[in-house]
């Protein structure tokens, strides 16, 4: 059971640092550029969703009305969807910025983004809005697939655990 829990935790917190077969200087450069790109993706997507969560929080009665009358969230009652969506938009971006459970946070924002798209009436999603959601989804999915990179708490935890194992 401990092995399963440990493997699951590693999968959700792996910073995405696979060794390559490139010459060391090039490998180091690419590793830093990958981490910079992952950091930029994390910060950008986190800002978008966190700001959206703050808007919902500022006018909670309007948020509840939107979830009751406008958004068509599948499988959830409107009030629960409003709480879950707002909580996801406020908590998961913090994890993403910190790079804490980065894969989980990337997957979480991917799901929040997908639910946002699915809950909008089709006629109200413009081509520009669709493109934005697609970009946010791809960036969140990238973090979910490749991890947080070297500039993350996940990496610090991995380094600390490797130091104890020696």
Phi and psi in degrees as GROMACS dihedral restraints (atoms count N, CA, C in turn):
[ dihedral_restraints ]
;  ai    aj    ak    al  type     phi  dphi    fc
    3     4     5     6     1   -62.3    20    10
    4     5     6     7     1   -37.0    20    10
    6     7     8     9     1   -64.5    20    10
    7     8     9    10     1   -39.7    20    10
    9    10    11    12     1   -65.7    20    10
   10    11    12    13     1   -45.0    20    10
   12    13    14    15     1   -62.9    20    10
   13    14    15    16     1   -43.8    20    10
   15    16    17    18     1   -62.4    20    10
   16    17    18    19     1   -44.0    20    10
   18    19    20    21     1   -64.0    20    10
   19    20    21    22     1   -39.6    20    10
   21    22    23    24     1   -65.0    20    10
   22    23    24    25     1   -45.0    20    10
   24    25    26    27     1   -61.9    20    10
   25    26    27    28     1   -41.7    20    10
   27    28    29    30     1   -61.8    20    10
   28    29    30    31     1   -41.1    20    10
   30    31    32    33     1   -63.6    20    10
   31    32    33    34     1   -37.0    20    10
   33    34    35    36     1   -84.7    20    10
   34    35    36    37     1   -13.6    20    10
   36    37    38    39     1  -120.8    20    10
   37    38    39    40     1     1.5    20    10
   39    40    41    42     1   -60.4    20    10
   40    41    42    43     1   124.4    20    10
   42    43    44    45     1   -76.2    20    10
   43    44    45    46     1     3.0    20    10
   45    46    47    48     1    75.8    20    10
   46    47    48    49     1    51.5    20    10
   48    49    50    51     1  -118.1    20    10
   49    50    51    52     1    74.4    20    10
   51    52    53    54     1   -85.2    20    10
   52    53    54    55     1   140.9    20    10
   54    55    56    57     1   -68.9    20    10
   55    56    57    58     1   148.4    20    10
   57    58    59    60     1  -115.3    20    10
   58    59    60    61     1   175.7    20    10
   60    61    62    63     1  -106.6    20    10
   61    62    63    64     1    19.9    20    10
   63    64    65    66     1   -82.6    20    10
   64    65    66    67     1   159.0    20    10
   66    67    68    69     1   -57.2    20    10
   67    68    69    70     1   146.7    20    10
   69    70    71    72     1   -52.9    20    10
   70    71    72    73     1   -47.0    20    10
   72    73    74    75     1   -62.7    20    10
   73    74    75    76     1   -41.1    20    10
   75    76    77    78     1   -69.2    20    10
   76    77    78    79     1   -39.7    20    10
   78    79    80    81     1   -61.2    20    10
   79    80    81    82     1   -41.8    20    10
   81    82    83    84     1   -64.9    20    10
   82    83    84    85     1   -44.6    20    10
   84    85    86    87     1   -60.9    20    10
   85    86    87    88     1   -48.1    20    10
   87    88    89    90     1   -63.2    20    10
   88    89    90    91     1   -40.2    20    10
   90    91    92    93     1   -60.3    20    10
   91    92    93    94     1   -43.5    20    10
   93    94    95    96     1   -66.8    20    10
   94    95    96    97     1   -40.9    20    10
   96    97    98    99     1   -66.1    20    10
   97    98    99   100     1   -38.7    20    10
   99   100   101   102     1   -62.2    20    10
  100   101   102   103     1   -44.6    20    10
  102   103   104   105     1   -65.2    20    10
  103   104   105   106     1   -37.1    20    10
  105   106   107   108     1   -64.4    20    10
  106   107   108   109     1   -43.3    20    10
  108   109   110   111     1   -64.7    20    10
  109   110   111   112     1   -41.4    20    10
  111   112   113   114     1   -65.6    20    10
  112   113   114   115     1   -38.7    20    10
  114   115   116   117     1   -64.2    20    10
  115   116   117   118     1   -44.6    20    10
  117   118   119   120     1   -60.9    20    10
  118   119   120   121     1   -43.6    20    10
  120   121   122   123     1   -62.9    20    10
  121   122   123   124     1   -44.1    20    10
  123   124   125   126     1   -61.3    20    10
  124   125   126   127     1   -46.7    20    10
  126   127   128   129     1   -66.5    20    10
  127   128   129   130     1   -42.5    20    10
  129   130   131   132     1   -64.6    20    10
  130   131   132   133     1   -52.0    20    10
  132   133   134   135     1   -66.0    20    10
  133   134   135   136     1   -40.2    20    10
  135   136   137   138     1   -61.1    20    10
  136   137   138   139     1   -42.5    20    10
  138   139   140   141     1   -61.8    20    10
  139   140   141   142     1   -45.3    20    10
  141   142   143   144     1   -57.8    20    10
  142   143   144   145     1   -50.4    20    10
  144   145   146   147     1   -74.4    20    10
  145   146   147   148     1   -36.9    20    10
  147   148   149   150     1   -64.0    20    10
  148   149   150   151     1   -43.5    20    10
  150   151   152   153     1   -63.1    20    10
  151   152   153   154     1   -39.2    20    10
  153   154   155   156     1   -62.7    20    10
  154   155   156   157     1   -40.6    20    10
  156   157   158   159     1   -63.9    20    10
  157   158   159   160     1   -39.2    20    10
  159   160   161   162     1   -64.2    20    10
  160   161   162   163     1   -39.4    20    10
  162   163   164   165     1   -60.8    20    10
  163   164   165   166     1   -44.1    20    10
  165   166   167   168     1   -63.6    20    10
  166   167   168   169     1   -39.9    20    10
  168   169   170   171     1   -68.9    20    10
  169   170   171   172     1   -36.4    20    10
  171   172   173   174     1   -62.2    20    10
  172   173   174   175     1   -35.2    20    10
  174   175   176   177     1  -130.2    20    10
  175   176   177   178     1    75.4    20    10
  177   178   179   180     1   -63.2    20    10
  178   179   180   181     1   -35.6    20    10
  180   181   182   183     1   -65.3    20    10
  181   182   183   184     1   -38.0    20    10
  183   184   185   186     1   -67.6    20    10
  184   185   186   187     1   -37.8    20    10
  186   187   188   189     1   -61.5    20    10
  187   188   189   190     1   -46.8    20    10
  189   190   191   192     1   -62.2    20    10
  190   191   192   193     1   -39.5    20    10
  192   193   194   195     1   -64.8    20    10
  193   194   195   196     1   -42.3    20    10
  195   196   197   198     1   -61.6    20    10
  196   197   198   199     1   -44.1    20    10
  198   199   200   201     1   -69.2    20    10
  199   200   201   202     1   -29.4    20    10
  201   202   203   204     1   -78.9    20    10
  202   203   204   205     1   -40.0    20    10
  204   205   206   207     1  -106.5    20    10
  205   206   207   208     1   -24.2    20    10
  207   208   209   210     1  -116.0    20    10
  208   209   210   211     1   -57.9    20    10
  210   211   212   213     1   -69.5    20    10
  211   212   213   214     1   142.2    20    10
  213   214   215   216     1  -115.4    20    10
  214   215   216   217     1    71.1    20    10
  216   217   218   219     1   -71.5    20    10
  217   218   219   220     1   123.7    20    10
  219   220   221   222     1   -71.8    20    10
  220   221   222   223     1   142.2    20    10
  222   223   224   225     1    73.2    20    10
  223   224   225   226     1   -10.0    20    10
  225   226   227   228     1  -119.5    20    10
  226   227   228   229     1   141.9    20    10
  228   229   230   231     1   -64.9    20    10
  229   230   231   232     1   150.2    20    10
  231   232   233   234     1   -53.7    20    10
  232   233   234   235     1   -43.9    20    10
  234   235   236   237     1   -66.8    20    10
  235   236   237   238     1   -43.6    20    10
  237   238   239   240     1   -63.7    20    10
  238   239   240   241     1   -40.1    20    10
  240   241   242   243     1   -62.7    20    10
  241   242   243   244     1   -38.9    20    10
  243   244   245   246     1   -64.3    20    10
  244   245   246   247     1   -46.4    20    10
  246   247   248   249     1   -64.6    20    10
  247   248   249   250     1   -47.4    20    10
  249   250   251   252     1   -64.1    20    10
  250   251   252   253     1   -44.8    20    10
  252   253   254   255     1   -64.0    20    10
  253   254   255   256     1   -44.4    20    10
  255   256   257   258     1   -67.0    20    10
  256   257   258   259     1   -43.0    20    10
  258   259   260   261     1   -61.5    20    10
  259   260   261   262     1   -43.3    20    10
  261   262   263   264     1   -62.0    20    10
  262   263   264   265     1   -38.9    20    10
  264   265   266   267     1   -73.2    20    10
  265   266   267   268     1   -19.4    20    10
  267   268   269   270     1   -98.8    20    10
  268   269   270   271     1   -35.1    20    10
  270   271   272   273     1   -89.1    20    10
  271   272   273   274     1   -47.7    20    10
  273   274   275   276     1   -62.4    20    10
  274   275   276   277     1   -39.6    20    10
  276   277   278   279     1   -60.3    20    10
  277   278   279   280     1   -32.6    20    10
  279   280   281   282     1   -64.3    20    10
  280   281   282   283     1   -44.1    20    10
  282   283   284   285     1   -59.9    20    10
  283   284   285   286     1   -41.9    20    10
  285   286   287   288     1   -64.3    20    10
  286   287   288   289     1   -44.6    20    10
  288   289   290   291     1   -61.7    20    10
  289   290   291   292     1   -42.7    20    10
  291   292   293   294     1   -73.1    20    10
  292   293   294   295     1   -20.5    20    10
  294   295   296   297     1    71.7    20    10
  295   296   297   298     1    33.7    20    10
  297   298   299   300     1  -103.5    20    10
  298   299   300   301     1   118.4    20    10
  300   301   302   303     1    54.6    20    10
  301   302   303   304     1    49.2    20    10
  303   304   305   306     1   -58.0    20    10
  304   305   306   307     1   -41.5    20    10
  306   307   308   309     1   -64.9    20    10
  307   308   309   310     1   -42.9    20    10
  309   310   311   312     1   -61.4    20    10
  310   311   312   313     1   -44.7    20    10
  312   313   314   315     1   -64.4    20    10
  313   314   315   316     1   -42.3    20    10
  315   316   317   318     1   -61.2    20    10
  316   317   318   319     1   -45.1    20    10
  318   319   320   321     1   -65.2    20    10
  319   320   321   322     1   -38.8    20    10
  321   322   323   324     1   -62.5    20    10
  322   323   324   325     1   -45.5    20    10
  324   325   326   327     1   -70.8    20    10
  325   326   327   328     1   -29.2    20    10
  327   328   329   330     1   -60.8    20    10
  328   329   330   331     1   -43.7    20    10
  330   331   332   333     1   -67.5    20    10
  331   332   333   334     1   -43.3    20    10
  333   334   335   336     1   -59.1    20    10
  334   335   336   337     1   -43.8    20    10
  336   337   338   339     1   -63.1    20    10
  337   338   339   340     1   -44.7    20    10
  339   340   341   342     1   -61.7    20    10
  340   341   342   343     1   -43.2    20    10
  342   343   344   345     1   -64.7    20    10
  343   344   345   346     1   -36.4    20    10
  345   346   347   348     1   -62.1    20    10
  346   347   348   349     1   -43.6    20    10
  348   349   350   351     1   -67.6    20    10
  349   350   351   352     1   -43.7    20    10
  351   352   353   354     1   -68.0    20    10
  352   353   354   355     1   -27.1    20    10
  354   355   356   357     1   -86.9    20    10
  355   356   357   358     1   -12.2    20    10
  357   358   359   360     1   -80.1    20    10
  358   359   360   361     1   140.0    20    10
  360   361   362   363     1   -59.9    20    10
  361   362   363   364     1   135.7    20    10
  363   364   365   366     1   -54.9    20    10
  364   365   366   367     1   -37.5    20    10
  366   367   368   369     1   -71.7    20    10
  367   368   369   370     1   -14.0    20    10
  369   370   371   372     1   -96.2    20    10
  370   371   372   373     1    -1.8    20    10
  372   373   374   375     1   -97.3    20    10
  373   374   375   376     1   104.8    20    10
  375   376   377   378     1   -73.4    20    10
  376   377   378   379     1   168.5    20    10
  378   379   380   381     1   -61.5    20    10
  379   380   381   382     1   -39.5    20    10
  381   382   383   384     1   -67.0    20    10
  382   383   384   385     1   -41.8    20    10
  384   385   386   387     1   -64.3    20    10
  385   386   387   388     1   -40.2    20    10
  387   388   389   390     1   -62.5    20    10
  388   389   390   391     1   -42.1    20    10
  390   391   392   393     1   -63.9    20    10
  391   392   393   394     1   -40.1    20    10
  393   394   395   396     1   -62.9    20    10
  394   395   396   397     1   -48.3    20    10
  396   397   398   399     1   -63.0    20    10
  397   398   399   400     1   -35.8    20    10
  399   400   401   402     1   -63.9    20    10
  400   401   402   403     1   -45.4    20    10
  402   403   404   405     1   -60.2    20    10
  403   404   405   406     1   -48.6    20    10
  405   406   407   408     1   -61.7    20    10
  406   407   408   409     1   -40.6    20    10
  408   409   410   411     1   -64.6    20    10
  409   410   411   412     1   -43.0    20    10
  411   412   413   414     1   -65.7    20    10
  412   413   414   415     1   -42.3    20    10
  414   415   416   417     1   -64.9    20    10
  415   416   417   418     1   -43.6    20    10
  417   418   419   420     1   -64.8    20    10
  418   419   420   421     1   -40.9    20    10
  420   421   422   423     1   -65.5    20    10
  421   422   423   424     1   -36.1    20    10
  423   424   425   426     1   -59.9    20    10
  424   425   426   427     1   -43.6    20    10
  426   427   428   429     1   -66.4    20    10
  427   428   429   430     1   -39.9    20    10
  429   430   431   432     1   -62.3    20    10
  430   431   432   433     1   -36.5    20    10
  432   433   434   435     1   -83.9    20    10
  433   434   435   436     1   -38.0    20    10
  435   436   437   438     1  -104.8    20    10
  436   437   438   439     1    -8.7    20    10
  438   439   440   441     1    88.1    20    10
  439   440   441   442     1  -176.9    20    10
  441   442   443   444     1   -81.6    20    10
  442   443   444   445     1   -19.0    20    10
  444   445   446   447     1    89.8    20    10
  445   446   447   448     1  -177.0    20    10
  447   448   449   450     1   -73.4    20    10
  448   449   450   451     1   -21.4    20    10
  450   451   452   453     1   -98.4    20    10
  451   452   453   454     1    73.0    20    10
  453   454   455   456     1  -156.1    20    10
  454   455   456   457     1   160.4    20    10
  456   457   458   459     1   -66.8    20    10
  457   458   459   460     1   -34.8    20    10
  459   460   461   462     1   -54.0    20    10
  460   461   462   463     1   -42.9    20    10
  462   463   464   465     1   -67.5    20    10
  463   464   465   466     1   -41.1    20    10
  465   466   467   468     1   -63.0    20    10
  466   467   468   469     1   -40.5    20    10
  468   469   470   471     1   -64.6    20    10
  469   470   471   472     1   -42.5    20    10
  471   472   473   474     1   -61.9    20    10
  472   473   474   475     1   -44.5    20    10
  474   475   476   477     1   -63.4    20    10
  475   476   477   478     1   -42.5    20    10
  477   478   479   480     1   -65.0    20    10
  478   479   480   481     1   -41.2    20    10
  480   481   482   483     1   -66.8    20    10
  481   482   483   484     1   -38.3    20    10
  483   484   485   486     1   -66.5    20    10
  484   485   486   487     1   -36.0    20    10
  486   487   488   489     1   -67.1    20    10
  487   488   489   490     1   -35.3    20    10
  489   490   491   492     1   -73.2    20    10
  490   491   492   493     1   -30.8    20    10
  492   493   494   495     1   -71.1    20    10
  493   494   495   496     1   -18.9    20    10
